[in-house]
């Protein structure tokens, strides 16, 4: 019985750590989106001024989209971790 309690505690702790890591991943993804949007803005200005190629602009748009996709994955992972933690704690 003591061993089972310890295993449950370890499982809850692991799920809590996963939940915290997932939340931090959301923050990282938000920063990545901000950086990608700034890069896109700069590349668009350079393209409009004629100092950058279309491929540079398209690459910046691709990077912004990838950052947005990563954010979506991070939020999904967070909510999955919340559900796992709540289930492990009996809520």
Secondary structure, 3 states (H helix, E strand, C coil): CHHHHHHHHHHHHHHHHHHHHHHHHHHHHHHHHHHHHHHHHHHHHHHHHCCCCHHHHHHHHHHHHHHHHHHHHHHHHHHHHHHHHHHHCCC
